[in-house]
Amino acid sequence: MAPVVRRTWAPRGQTPVLPQRTRSHRKVSAIAALTLAPRRRRVGLYFTLYPDASITTVEVIRFLRHLRRQLQRPLVVIWDRLGAHHSRAVRRFLARVHHLHLEELPAYAPELNPVELLWSHLKSNALANYAPAEVRELHTATHRALHRLRRRYPLLRALLAGPPLSLFA
């Protein structure tokens, strides 16, 4: 739970101090989707947070089900090559679900993944210099920051337009 340290302001002669726990391996894992409606070209952000857990096959399937229920439209999912995306259970789920088309990004290309740009923005802006004492505080702060980002349509559009993909073609 170490903070992403960024430049900050402080009174002259007083070095800013970020108190934090050392050797804490606690975390908040997240799964998210940036959506683009083809006709209205409206952008959206969907996410789920998992305190003190990792993203596994179960979470990936649960998230895709949730996304299908929310959007109720045929989906094109562009995702990276996370191991949980390629499990047997996910492949079986995708074979049963209609109107869900997958496209994979190259093996290691975070600069092509709009959601990676979202995480980078979140960590270097809303959560920069934030050193929570407990994982619950990190979960709450991350949840609030992502809810605020949901309403920032120009930023979400920029995240989707940033990678050299033909999403707006």
N, CA and C atoms as an extended XYZ file, in Angstrom:
507
Properties=species:S:1:pos:R:3:atomname:S:1:resname:S:1:resid:I:1 pbc="F F F"
N         0.823       -1.193        0.000 N   MET     1
C         0.000        0.000        0.000 CA  MET     1
C         0.862        1.250        0.000 C   MET     1
N         2.040        1.169       -0.546 N   ALA     2
C         2.911        2.335       -0.649 CA  ALA     2
C         2.334        3.309       -1.672 C   ALA     2
N         2.394        4.599       -1.410 N   PRO     3
C         1.803        5.579       -2.321 CA  PRO     3
C         2.658        5.795       -3.562 C   PRO     3
N         2.002        6.257       -4.605 N   VAL     4
C         2.715        6.757       -5.777 CA  VAL     4
C         3.085        8.192       -5.414 C   VAL     4
N         4.373        8.458       -5.288 N   VAL     5
C         4.820        9.761       -4.804 CA  VAL     5
C         4.965       10.718       -5.986 C   VAL     5
N         4.323       11.867       -5.864 N   ARG     6
C         4.393       12.920       -6.860 CA  ARG     6
C         4.845       14.207       -6.188 C   ARG     6
N         5.305       15.125       -6.986 N   ARG     7
C         5.703       16.436       -6.473 CA  ARG     7
C         4.507       17.097       -5.807 C   ARG     7
N         4.745       17.788       -4.722 N   THR     8
C         3.671       18.450       -3.998 CA  THR     8
C         4.175       19.752       -3.420 C   THR     8
N         3.278       20.524       -2.869 N   TRP     9
C         3.611       21.814       -2.276 CA  TRP     9
C         3.772       21.660       -0.773 C   TRP     9
N         4.645       22.482       -0.200 N   ALA    10
C         4.840       22.531        1.249 CA  ALA    10
C         5.432       23.886        1.582 C   ALA    10
N         5.250       24.347        2.809 N   PRO    11
C         5.881       25.605        3.202 CA  PRO    11
C         7.400       25.504        3.060 C   PRO    11
N         8.022       26.598        2.706 N   ARG    12
C         9.471       26.617        2.514 CA  ARG    12
C        10.172       26.104        3.766 C   ARG    12
N        11.101       25.190        3.552 N   GLY    13
C        11.887       24.636        4.662 CA  GLY    13
C        11.237       23.452        5.350 C   GLY    13
N        10.024       23.080        4.963 N   GLN    14
C         9.337       21.942        5.589 CA  GLN    14
C         9.115       20.845        4.539 C   GLN    14
N         9.890       19.821        4.604 N   THR    15
C         9.766       18.714        3.659 CA  THR    15
C         8.483       17.948        3.926 C   THR    15
N         7.657       17.719        2.898 N   PRO    16
C         6.436       16.942        3.111 CA  PRO    16
C         6.782       15.497        3.505 C   PRO    16
N         6.038       14.961        4.441 N   VAL    17
C         6.271       13.601        4.923 CA  VAL    17
C         5.012       12.779        4.649 C   VAL    17
N         5.197       11.604        4.052 N   LEU    18
C         4.096       10.684        3.816 CA  LEU    18
C         4.259        9.481        4.746 C   LEU    18
N         3.589        9.493        5.897 N   PRO    19
C         3.708        8.333        6.788 CA  PRO    19
C         3.019        7.128        6.150 C   PRO    19
N         3.685        5.981        6.232 N   GLN    20
C         3.118        4.765        5.667 CA  GLN    20
C         3.628        3.549        6.409 C   GLN    20
N         2.883        2.477        6.289 N   ARG    21
C         3.316        1.209        6.855 CA  ARG    21
C         4.381        0.624        5.944 C   ARG    21
N         5.327       -0.036        6.525 N   THR    22
C         6.331       -0.689        5.699 CA  THR    22
C         5.997       -2.165        5.570 C   THR    22
N         6.458       -2.734        4.506 N   ARG    23
C         6.293       -4.165        4.236 CA  ARG    23
C         4.834       -4.636        4.234 C   ARG    23
N         3.927       -3.761        3.857 N   SER    24
C         2.529       -4.170        3.753 CA  SER    24
C         2.271       -4.657        2.334 C   SER    24
N         1.787       -5.870        2.209 N   HIS    25
C         1.496       -6.434        0.897 CA  HIS    25
C        -0.001       -6.460        0.631 C   HIS    25
N        -0.755       -5.680        1.405 N   ARG    26
C        -2.189       -5.627        1.201 CA  ARG    26
C        -2.471       -4.773       -0.027 C   ARG    26
N        -3.593       -5.051       -0.690 N   LYS    27
C        -3.876       -4.367       -1.940 CA  LYS    27
C        -5.370       -4.335       -2.209 C   LYS    27
N        -5.724       -3.563       -3.203 N   VAL    28
C        -7.071       -3.566       -3.746 CA  VAL    28
C        -6.915       -3.863       -5.233 C   VAL    28
N        -7.432       -4.999       -5.665 N   SER    29
C        -7.393       -5.349       -7.081 CA  SER    29
C        -8.647       -4.803       -7.751 C   SER    29
N        -8.531       -4.525       -9.036 N   ALA    30
C        -9.651       -3.942       -9.764 CA  ALA    30
C        -9.768       -4.565      -11.138 C   ALA    30
N       -11.003       -4.613      -11.598 N   ILE    31
C       -11.280       -5.012      -12.971 CA  ILE    31
C       -12.211       -3.939      -13.524 C   ILE    31
N       -11.953       -3.502      -14.751 N   ALA    32
C       -12.726       -2.394      -15.303 CA  ALA    32
C       -12.898       -2.551      -16.801 C   ALA    32
N       -13.896       -1.822      -17.315 N   ALA    33
C       -14.140       -1.757      -18.751 CA  ALA    33
C       -14.491       -0.324      -19.112 C   ALA    33
N       -13.876        0.162      -20.161 N   LEU    34
C       -14.276        1.419      -20.772 CA  LEU    34
C       -15.134        1.054      -21.967 C   LEU    34
N       -16.322        1.636      -22.066 N   THR    35
C       -17.243        1.270      -23.133 CA  THR    35
C       -17.465        2.444      -24.067 C   THR    35
N       -17.783        2.121      -25.289 N   LEU    36
C       -18.073        3.118      -26.309 CA  LEU    36
C       -19.295        2.639      -27.082 C   LEU    36
N       -20.399        3.393      -26.973 N   ALA    37
C       -21.619        3.042      -27.695 CA  ALA    37
C       -21.428        3.414      -29.165 C   ALA    37
N       -21.669        2.479      -30.077 N   PRO    38
C       -21.356        2.745      -31.479 CA  PRO    38
C       -22.188        3.851      -32.126 C   PRO    38
N       -23.442        3.976      -31.789 N   ARG    39
C       -24.286        4.980      -32.447 CA  ARG    39
C       -24.149        6.354      -31.807 C   ARG    39
N       -24.344        6.411      -30.524 N   ARG    40
C       -24.284        7.717      -29.841 CA  ARG    40
C       -22.871        8.119      -29.491 C   ARG    40
N       -21.945        7.170      -29.609 N   ARG    41
C       -20.548        7.397      -29.290 CA  ARG    41
C       -20.386        7.870      -27.838 C   ARG    41
N       -21.280        7.386      -26.986 N   ARG    42
C       -21.226        7.705      -25.564 CA  ARG    42
C       -20.233        6.768      -24.881 C   ARG    42
N       -19.446        7.309      -23.972 N   VAL    43
C       -18.455        6.508      -23.263 CA  VAL    43
C       -18.966        6.162      -21.873 C   VAL    43
N       -18.466        5.063      -21.331 N   GLY    44
C       -18.855        4.642      -19.995 CA  GLY    44
C       -17.707        3.939      -19.299 C   GLY    44
N       -17.817        3.866      -17.988 N   LEU    45
C       -16.815        3.196      -17.159 CA  LEU    45
C       -17.545        2.254      -16.212 C   LEU    45
N       -17.164        0.991      -16.257 N   TYR    46
C       -17.692       -0.032      -15.354 CA  TYR    46
C       -16.512       -0.636      -14.615 C   TYR    46
N       -16.680       -0.866      -13.314 N   PHE    47
C       -15.566       -1.417      -12.539 CA  PHE    47
C       -16.068       -2.185      -11.336 C   PHE    47
N       -15.203       -3.048      -10.830 N   THR    48
C       -15.427       -3.770       -9.578 CA  THR    48
C       -14.092       -3.826       -8.849 C   THR    48
N       -14.132       -3.604       -7.551 N   LEU    49
C       -12.927       -3.624       -6.714 CA  LEU    49
C       -12.960       -4.841       -5.797 C   LEU    49
N       -11.770       -5.402       -5.554 N   TYR    50
C       -11.630       -6.567       -4.681 CA  TYR    50
C       -10.541       -6.288       -3.654 C   TYR    50
N       -10.915       -5.900       -2.430 N   PRO    51
C        -9.888       -5.662       -1.415 CA  PRO    51
C        -9.211       -6.964       -0.992 C   PRO    51
N        -7.902       -6.917       -0.883 N   ASP    52
C        -7.109       -8.060       -0.431 CA  ASP    52
C        -7.375       -9.333       -1.230 C   ASP    52
N        -7.542       -9.195       -2.530 N   ALA    53
C        -7.778      -10.349       -3.391 CA  ALA    53
C        -7.113      -10.101       -4.740 C   ALA    53
N        -6.978      -11.164       -5.495 N   SER    54
C        -6.450      -11.067       -6.853 CA  SER    54
C        -7.567      -11.361       -7.839 C   SER    54
N        -7.387      -10.897       -9.069 N   ILE    55
C        -8.374      -11.162      -10.113 CA  ILE    55
C        -8.116      -12.563      -10.662 C   ILE    55
N        -9.129      -13.414      -10.533 N   THR    56
C        -9.032      -14.782      -11.016 CA  THR    56
C       -10.112      -15.017      -12.069 C   THR    56
N       -10.187      -16.232      -12.543 N   THR    57
C       -11.189      -16.617      -13.532 CA  THR    57
C       -12.601      -16.306      -13.042 C   THR    57
N       -12.875      -16.570      -11.783 N   VAL    58
C       -14.216      -16.340      -11.218 CA  VAL    58
C       -14.598      -14.872      -11.346 C   VAL    58
N       -13.685      -13.969      -11.007 N   GLU    59
C       -13.977      -12.539      -11.082 CA  GLU    59
C       -14.156      -12.082      -12.531 C   GLU    59
N       -13.366      -12.635      -13.443 N   VAL    60
C       -13.484      -12.261      -14.856 CA  VAL    60
C       -14.862      -12.652      -15.388 C   VAL    60
N       -15.297      -13.871      -15.108 N   ILE    61
C       -16.610      -14.332      -15.574 CA  ILE    61
C       -17.720      -13.506      -14.926 C   ILE    61
N       -17.622      -13.258      -13.638 N   ARG    62
C       -18.631      -12.456      -12.939 CA  ARG    62
C       -18.728      -11.055      -13.552 C   ARG    62
N       -17.579      -10.462      -13.867 N   PHE    63
C       -17.565       -9.120      -14.440 CA  PHE    63
C       -18.181       -9.116      -15.846 C   PHE    63
N       -17.833      -10.104      -16.670 N   LEU    64
C       -18.412      -10.168      -18.019 CA  LEU    64
C       -19.925      -10.363      -17.963 C   LEU    64
N       -20.409      -11.188      -17.032 N   ARG    65
C       -21.865      -11.355      -16.859 CA  ARG    65
C       -22.521      -10.033      -16.481 C   ARG    65
N       -21.908       -9.341      -15.542 N   HIS    66
C       -22.434       -8.053      -15.096 CA  HIS    66
C       -22.471       -7.059      -16.264 C   HIS    66
N       -21.417       -7.024      -17.043 N   LEU    67
C       -21.336       -6.117      -18.183 CA  LEU    67
C       -22.432       -6.431      -19.203 C   LEU    67
N       -22.646       -7.700      -19.491 N   ARG    68
C       -23.707       -8.094      -20.431 CA  ARG    68
C       -25.079       -7.679      -19.931 C   ARG    68
N       -25.328       -7.862      -18.626 N   ARG    69
C       -26.626       -7.459      -18.059 CA  ARG    69
C       -26.811       -5.950      -18.137 C   ARG    69
N       -25.767       -5.201      -17.848 N   GLN    70
C       -25.867       -3.748      -17.847 CA  GLN    70
C       -26.062       -3.175      -19.252 C   GLN    70
N       -25.330       -3.673      -20.210 N   LEU    71
C       -25.334       -3.071      -21.542 CA  LEU    71
C       -26.391       -3.666      -22.471 C   LEU    71
N       -26.707       -4.950      -22.311 N   GLN    72
C       -27.731       -5.630      -23.102 CA  GLN    72
C       -27.585       -5.372      -24.597 C   GLN    72
N       -26.371       -5.372      -25.069 N   ARG    73
C       -26.064       -5.172      -26.483 CA  ARG    73
C       -24.950       -6.140      -26.864 C   ARG    73
N       -24.795       -6.407      -28.141 N   PRO    74
C       -23.614       -7.172      -28.539 CA  PRO    74
C       -22.357       -6.417      -28.122 C   PRO    74
N       -21.364       -7.138      -27.634 N   LEU    75
C       -20.150       -6.519      -27.124 CA  LEU    75
C       -18.925       -6.986      -27.896 C   LEU    75
N       -18.020       -6.061      -28.101 N   VAL    76
C       -16.685       -6.398      -28.562 CA  VAL    76
C       -15.768       -6.079      -27.397 C   VAL    76
N       -15.104       -7.080      -26.863 N   VAL    77
C       -14.214       -6.906      -25.722 CA  VAL    77
C       -12.779       -6.963      -26.233 C   VAL    77
N       -12.028       -5.908      -25.913 N   ILE    78
C       -10.611       -5.867      -26.257 CA  ILE    78
C        -9.870       -5.971      -24.940 C   ILE    78
N        -9.105       -7.038      -24.780 N   TRP    79
C        -8.410       -7.192      -23.501 CA  TRP    79
C        -6.993       -7.687      -23.685 C   TRP    79
N        -6.250       -7.581      -22.582 N   ASP    80
C        -4.841       -7.991      -22.614 CA  ASP    80
C        -4.758       -9.497      -22.405 C   ASP    80
N        -3.571       -9.990      -22.233 N   ARG    81
C        -3.382      -11.441      -22.139 CA  ARG    81
C        -3.159      -11.920      -20.710 C   ARG    81
N        -3.934      -11.361      -19.798 N   LEU    82
C        -3.923      -11.819      -18.413 CA  LEU    82
C        -4.266      -13.308      -18.390 C   LEU    82
N        -3.590      -14.064      -17.548 N   GLY    83
C        -3.821      -15.504      -17.483 CA  GLY    83
C        -5.269      -15.873      -17.234 C   GLY    83
N        -5.963      -15.109      -16.404 N   ALA    84
C        -7.368      -15.404      -16.100 CA  ALA    84
C        -8.258      -15.259      -17.330 C   ALA    84
N        -7.837      -14.466      -18.320 N   HIS    85
C        -8.623      -14.302      -19.539 CA  HIS    85
C        -8.603      -15.550      -20.414 C   HIS    85
N        -7.612      -16.423      -20.222 N   HIS    86
C        -7.431      -17.575      -21.106 CA  HIS    86
C        -7.708      -18.906      -20.436 C   HIS    86
N        -8.295      -18.882      -19.279 N   SER    87
C        -8.542      -20.144      -18.578 CA  SER    87
C        -9.617      -20.950      -19.306 C   SER    87
N        -9.657      -22.220      -18.998 N   ARG    88
C       -10.646      -23.104      -19.593 CA  ARG    88
C       -12.063      -22.649      -19.238 C   ARG    88
N       -12.260      -22.235      -17.997 N   ALA    89
C       -13.594      -21.806      -17.555 CA  ALA    89
C       -14.057      -20.571      -18.324 C   ALA    89
N       -13.168      -19.629      -18.550 N   VAL    90
C       -13.533      -18.429      -19.310 CA  VAL    90
C       -13.849      -18.803      -20.754 C   VAL    90
N       -13.064      -19.673      -21.343 N   ARG    91
C       -13.335      -20.104      -22.724 CA  ARG    91
C       -14.690      -20.807      -22.830 C   ARG    91
N       -15.019      -21.636      -21.835 N   ARG    92
C       -16.333      -22.303      -21.835 CA  ARG    92
C       -17.451      -21.278      -21.702 C   ARG    92
N       -17.266      -20.313      -20.801 N   PHE    93
C       -18.270      -19.254      -20.622 CA  PHE    93
C       -18.482      -18.488      -21.927 C   PHE    93
N       -17.393      -18.105      -22.579 N   LEU    94
C       -17.485      -17.325      -23.817 CA  LEU    94
C       -18.135      -18.128      -24.942 C   LEU    94
N       -17.944      -19.438      -24.946 N   ALA    95
C       -18.562      -20.284      -25.965 CA  ALA    95
C       -20.082      -20.328      -25.797 C   ALA    95
N       -20.557      -20.192      -24.564 N   ARG    96
C       -22.001      -20.224      -24.287 CA  ARG    96
C       -22.671      -18.881      -24.501 C   ARG    96
N       -21.925      -17.798      -24.406 N   VAL    97
C       -22.505      -16.456      -24.473 CA  VAL    97
C       -22.529      -15.982      -25.923 C   VAL    97
N       -23.695      -15.574      -26.365 N   HIS    98
C       -23.824      -15.055      -27.719 CA  HIS    98
C       -23.593      -13.549      -27.711 C   HIS    98
N       -23.247      -13.009      -28.826 N   HIS    99
C       -23.060      -11.561      -29.007 CA  HIS    99
C       -21.925      -11.005      -28.156 C   HIS    99
N       -20.898      -11.793      -27.968 N   LEU   100
C       -19.712      -11.333      -27.250 CA  LEU   100
C       -18.497      -11.732      -28.084 C   LEU   100
N       -17.873      -10.738      -28.698 N   HIS   101
C       -16.730      -10.978      -29.566 CA  HIS   101
C       -15.465      -10.490      -28.874 C   HIS   101
N       -14.409      -11.271      -28.962 N   LEU   102
C       -13.156      -10.922      -28.297 CA  LEU   102
C       -12.079      -10.534      -29.293 C   LEU   102
N       -11.314       -9.539      -28.914 N   GLU   103
C       -10.101       -9.151      -29.627 CA  GLU   103
C        -9.005       -9.051      -28.578 C   GLU   103
N        -7.841       -9.598      -28.884 N   GLU   104
C        -6.738       -9.557      -27.922 CA  GLU   104
C        -5.695       -8.542      -28.335 C   GLU   104
N        -5.131       -7.902      -27.343 N   LEU   105
C        -4.008       -7.009      -27.575 CA  LEU   105
C        -2.739       -7.847      -27.728 C   LEU   105
N        -1.679       -7.282      -28.279 N   PRO   106
C        -0.411       -8.023      -28.362 CA  PRO   106
C         0.070       -8.452      -26.977 C   PRO   106
N         1.030       -9.359      -26.949 N   ALA   107
C         1.484      -10.003      -25.716 CA  ALA   107
C         1.760       -9.033      -24.573 C   ALA   107
N         2.597       -8.051      -24.758 N   TYR   108
C         2.829       -7.081      -23.686 CA  TYR   108
C         2.809       -5.701      -24.308 C   TYR   108
N         1.658       -5.057      -24.206 N   ALA   109
C         1.495       -3.738      -24.804 CA  ALA   109
C         0.557       -2.883      -23.955 C   ALA   109
N         0.972       -2.522      -22.736 N   PRO   110
C         0.082       -1.720      -21.889 CA  PRO   110
C        -0.262       -0.365      -22.506 C   PRO   110
N         0.599        0.142      -23.396 N   GLU   111
C         0.326        1.434      -24.021 CA  GLU   111
C        -0.845        1.362      -24.998 C   GLU   111
N        -1.259        0.165      -25.386 N   LEU   112
C        -2.411       -0.002      -26.269 CA  LEU   112
C        -3.711       -0.236      -25.506 C   LEU   112
N        -3.618       -0.431      -24.206 N   ASN   113
C        -4.776       -0.791      -23.399 CA  ASN   113
C        -5.345        0.454      -22.712 C   ASN   113
N        -6.541        0.917      -23.118 N   PRO   114
C        -7.132        2.115      -22.499 CA  PRO   114
C        -7.351        1.977      -20.994 C   PRO   114
N        -7.632        0.758      -20.520 N   VAL   115
C        -7.848        0.572      -19.078 CA  VAL   115
C        -6.536        0.743      -18.315 C   VAL   115
N        -5.415        0.343      -18.911 N   GLU   116
C        -4.115        0.598      -18.280 CA  GLU   116
C        -3.861        2.104      -18.166 C   GLU   116
N        -4.283        2.855      -19.180 N   LEU   117
C        -4.166        4.315      -19.111 CA  LEU   117
C        -5.042        4.869      -17.986 C   LEU   117
N        -6.217        4.261      -17.793 N   LEU   118
C        -7.102        4.657      -16.693 CA  LEU   118
C        -6.418        4.442      -15.349 C   LEU   118
N        -5.806        3.247      -15.149 N   TRP   119
C        -5.131        2.973      -13.875 CA  TRP   119
C        -3.974        3.945      -13.662 C   TRP   119
N        -3.230        4.228      -14.707 N   SER   120
C        -2.114        5.163      -14.602 CA  SER   120
C        -2.606        6.549      -14.197 C   SER   120
N        -3.679        7.004      -14.825 N   HIS   121
C        -4.247        8.311      -14.479 CA  HIS   121
C        -4.724        8.330      -13.028 C   HIS   121
N        -5.405        7.287      -12.617 N   LEU   122
C        -5.933        7.212      -11.256 CA  LEU   122
C        -4.810        7.265      -10.220 C   LEU   122
N        -3.764        6.477      -10.447 N   LYS   123
C        -2.662        6.419       -9.486 CA  LYS   123
C        -1.846        7.703       -9.449 C   LYS   123
N        -1.676        8.340      -10.592 N   SER   124
C        -0.819        9.535      -10.616 CA  SER   124
C        -1.578       10.829      -10.370 C   SER   124
N        -2.894       10.764      -10.223 N   ASN   125
C        -3.677       11.969       -9.960 CA  ASN   125
C        -4.482       11.831       -8.667 C   ASN   125
N        -5.604       11.144       -8.733 N   ALA   126
C        -6.495       11.067       -7.577 CA  ALA   126
C        -5.868       10.366       -6.376 C   ALA   126
N        -5.022        9.363       -6.606 N   LEU   127
C        -4.436        8.604       -5.492 CA  LEU   127
C        -2.962        8.928       -5.255 C   LEU   127
N        -2.442        9.921       -5.954 N   ALA   128
C        -1.037       10.290       -5.769 CA  ALA   128
C        -0.811       10.809       -4.354 C   ALA   128
N         0.294       10.423       -3.746 N   ASN   129
C         0.690       10.844       -2.398 CA  ASN   129
C        -0.302       10.394       -1.326 C   ASN   129
N        -1.138        9.436       -1.628 N   TYR   130
C        -2.105        8.930       -0.660 CA  TYR   130
C        -1.564        7.648       -0.049 C   TYR   130
N        -1.367        7.671        1.257 N   ALA   131
C        -0.809        6.515        1.968 CA  ALA   131
C        -1.788        6.084        3.060 C   ALA   131
N        -2.751        5.214        2.729 N   PRO   132
C        -3.728        4.789        3.732 CA  PRO   132
C        -3.112        3.843        4.757 C   PRO   132
N        -3.692        3.865        5.933 N   ALA   133
C        -3.221        2.958        6.990 CA  ALA   133
C        -3.839        1.573        6.834 C   ALA   133
N        -5.040        1.508        6.298 N   GLU   134
C        -5.755        0.237        6.170 CA  GLU   134
C        -6.252        0.050        4.742 C   GLU   134
N        -6.437       -1.194        4.346 N   VAL   135
C        -6.892       -1.512        3.000 CA  VAL   135
C        -8.310       -0.983        2.773 C   VAL   135
N        -9.120       -0.914        3.820 N   ARG   136
C       -10.485       -0.370        3.690 CA  ARG   136
C       -10.448        1.085        3.235 C   ARG   136
N        -9.487        1.854        3.752 N   GLU   137
C        -9.351        3.257        3.348 CA  GLU   137
C        -8.965        3.355        1.874 C   GLU   137
N        -8.065        2.490        1.427 N   LEU   138
C        -7.656        2.479        0.026 CA  LEU   138
C        -8.836        2.088       -0.866 C   LEU   138
N        -9.602        1.110       -0.444 N   HIS   139
C       -10.786        0.682       -1.190 CA  HIS   139
C       -11.768        1.842       -1.328 C   HIS   139
N       -12.051        2.535       -0.246 N   THR   140
C       -12.997        3.651       -0.268 CA  THR   140
C       -12.492        4.780       -1.163 C   THR   140
N       -11.239        5.143       -1.032 N   ALA   141
C       -10.678        6.226       -1.842 CA  ALA   141
C       -10.678        5.861       -3.328 C   ALA   141
N       -10.341        4.623       -3.646 N   THR   142
C       -10.331        4.180       -5.042 CA  THR   142
C       -11.743        4.178       -5.606 C   THR   142
N       -12.693        3.694       -4.827 N   HIS   143
C       -14.091        3.656       -5.257 CA  HIS   143
C       -14.600        5.068       -5.538 C   HIS   143
N       -14.325        5.994       -4.640 N   ARG   144
C       -14.764        7.388       -4.844 CA  ARG   144
C       -14.115        8.000       -6.077 C   ARG   144
N       -12.832        7.772       -6.239 N   ALA   145
C       -12.114        8.346       -7.385 CA  ALA   145
C       -12.662        7.797       -8.704 C   ALA   145
N       -12.952        6.493       -8.747 N   LEU   146
C       -13.501        5.910       -9.972 CA  LEU   146
C       -14.913        6.416      -10.243 C   LEU   146
N       -15.708        6.631       -9.203 N   HIS   147
C       -17.044        7.203       -9.395 CA  HIS   147
C       -16.955        8.619       -9.951 C   HIS   147
N       -15.988        9.394       -9.482 N   ARG   148
C       -15.799       10.746      -10.034 CA  ARG   148
C       -15.375       10.671      -11.499 C   ARG   148
N       -14.506        9.721      -11.824 N   LEU   149
C       -14.047        9.575      -13.208 CA  LEU   149
C       -15.179        9.165      -14.152 C   LEU   149
N       -16.161        8.456      -13.649 N   ARG   150
C       -17.295        8.033      -14.478 CA  ARG   150
C       -17.997        9.202      -15.152 C   ARG   150
N       -18.010       10.353      -14.477 N   ARG   151
C       -18.710       11.521      -15.001 CA  ARG   151
C       -17.815       12.435      -15.832 C   ARG   151
N       -16.558       12.088      -15.979 N   ARG   152
C       -15.627       12.913      -16.750 CA  ARG   152
C       -15.517       12.350      -18.170 C   ARG   152
N       -16.565       12.601      -18.946 N   TYR   153
C       -16.660       12.029      -20.284 CA  TYR   153
C       -15.519       12.446      -21.209 C   TYR   153
N       -15.080       13.700      -21.193 N   PRO   154
C       -13.945       14.047      -22.065 CA  PRO   154
C       -12.679       13.246      -21.717 C   PRO   154
N       -12.445       13.003      -20.436 N   LEU   155
C       -11.279       12.217      -20.037 CA  LEU   155
C       -11.434       10.770      -20.486 C   LEU   155
N       -12.606       10.178      -20.288 N   LEU   156
C       -12.839        8.794      -20.711 CA  LEU   156
C       -12.667        8.676      -22.230 C   LEU   156
N       -13.171        9.659      -22.953 N   ARG   157
C       -13.018        9.656      -24.411 CA  ARG   157
C       -11.541        9.751      -24.790 C   ARG   157
N       -10.784       10.581      -24.060 N   ALA   158
C        -9.347       10.713      -24.332 CA  ALA   158
C        -8.606        9.410      -24.036 C   ALA   158
N        -9.013        8.697      -22.985 N   LEU   159
C        -8.395        7.406      -22.679 CA  LEU   159
C        -8.615        6.402      -23.804 C   LEU   159
N        -9.809        6.438      -24.389 N   LEU   160
C       -10.101        5.527      -25.496 CA  LEU   160
C        -9.406        5.971      -26.788 C   LEU   160
N        -9.231        7.273      -26.957 N   ALA   161
C        -8.609        7.785      -28.179 CA  ALA   161
C        -7.089        7.745      -28.093 C   ALA   161
N        -6.541        7.628      -26.881 N   GLY   162
C        -5.091        7.670      -26.696 CA  GLY   162
C        -4.323        6.576      -27.390 C   GLY   162
N        -4.677        5.301      -27.194 N   PRO   163
C        -3.930        4.224      -27.873 CA  PRO   163
C        -4.172        4.278      -29.378 C   PRO   163
N        -3.207        3.849      -30.154 N   PRO   164
C        -3.371        3.859      -31.606 CA  PRO   164
C        -4.254        2.704      -32.086 C   PRO   164
N        -5.490        2.664      -31.593 N   LEU   165
C        -6.469        1.670      -32.037 CA  LEU   165
C        -7.538        2.409      -32.826 C   LEU   165
N        -8.240        1.733      -33.662 N   SER   166
C        -9.250        2.409      -34.490 CA  SER   166
C       -10.627        2.360      -33.834 C   SER   166
N       -10.735        2.820      -32.586 N   LEU   167
C       -12.012        2.799      -31.888 CA  LEU   167
C       -12.948        3.883      -32.381 C   LEU   167
N       -12.391        4.991      -32.865 N   PHE   168
C       -13.228        6.108      -33.309 CA  PHE   168
C       -13.286        6.202      -34.830 C   PHE   168
N       -12.892        5.158      -35.511 N   ALA   169
C       -12.884        5.197      -36.981 CA  ALA   169
C       -14.288        5.073      -37.534 C   ALA   169
